[in-house]
Amino acid sequence: MFLARLPRGVYRASDRVDNEAWIELVEEACDSLDLDAETRSTAVDLFLSRAPDDDRGKRVAAAASLYAASLIRGEERSQSAVADAMDVSRLSVQKRWKPILEDAGFSPPSW
């Protein structure tokens, strides 16, 4: 069972500016997946808390953060649906979401 509130991640205000394009991509994916504002905010917080420095890994980190946020907020979407919305492979999401969840203080489900 997930907590109702997610503590805010630790990141600099400049991280939001530096990653604006990636945040917009997450926002667009949330729209296409019909996710609410809390899930959207959680996904952005998770992404900014773990955003890699190089652009190569940012899309996958954003997708995995979005998938983790959907679990945390009880708006589960499949890994495939999130991967399609973020234009990454399902395997990329599968490999990256658990560490993001654990770093945020949650235990991944055992299914």
Secondary structure, DSSP 8 states (H G I E B T S, - for coil): ---SS-------HHHHHHTHHHHHHHHHHHHHHT--HHHHHHHHHHHHHH--SSGGGHHHHHHHHHHHHHHHTT----HHHHHHHHTS-HHHHHHHHHHHHHHTT------
